[in-house]
Amino acid sequence: MLLHVEDLNIEFHDHIVPETVVYDFDLDMDEGEIVGLVGESGSGKSMSALAIAGLLSRHDAKKRGHIIFDGTDILNCPREELRNLQGDDISMIFQEPMTSLDPLKKIGWQVEEAMRIHKKCTAAERKERAIKMLGDVELEDPERVYNSYPHQLSGGMRQRVMIAAAMINTPKLLIADEPTTALDVTVQAQIVKLLKRINKENRTAILFISHDLSLIRQLCKRVLVMKGGYVVDGGDVEEIFTHPKQEYTKRLIDSIPHVDLSGE
């Protein structure tokens, strides 16, 4: 098993009264599996994902439970060991790439960042790998993109850049936190199709976070439904769509616009 999360509870202490945002969260993922995490804003899905990625500050949040990734205890391992995993074995992409990309640095420098941290290679080797990755995420003229600044690219292109940067070290787990929300429907379909291909070609496990069950259905075999910090429903995606157990899940399904995002 690649990932085992058991009884994860997350509590913040940045208010007068501590606030629990995730309760008793469980998740198991195998190598190459795609699992969806769905829920409305504030449901706890992004906080759970950030904890799995080791990106929640150890000072601001109290975390209880177990997050075991490929044999490593994410919650309790030394900081150096966690840093070795981040960007190498575990990568994450976010909703709005403009908040993740440095506007003053060229795309190539940013795509290469994880290689500079984790791989011993020359500048020429990094450039060759970065340009290959930009081509692999289906960006036209990858060398031009490599030498561009973020503001010179469209939203869809920037999201592809973020995927290239996340995948440059071929991680075992890619966490995608609402990666298509800021994009139009056509580009959403292209990004979902790209993630499917990355999963198939690299056996990369993907944890796909969204508030949109229609996108989850396009990409994932299994889904967890979160509400108010709890997992309230879950199982095989098609089973959830045909026989949702909870009224909340039924409402999420009923709210889906009838648009074909398959792009096929």
Secondary structure, 3 states (H helix, E strand, C coil): CCEEEEEEEEEECCCCCCEEEEEEEEEEECCCCEEEEECCCCCCHHHHHHHHCCCCCCCCEEEEEEEEECCEECCCCCHHHHHHHECCCEEEECCCHHHHCCCCCCHHHHHCHHHHHHCCCCHHHHHHHHHHHHHHCCCCCHHHHHCCCHHHCCHHHHHHHHHHHHHCCCCCEEEEECCCCCCCHHHHHHHHHHHHHHHHHHCCEEEEEECCHHHHHHHCCEEEEEECCEEEEEEEHHHHHHCCCCHHHHHHHHCCCCCCCCCC
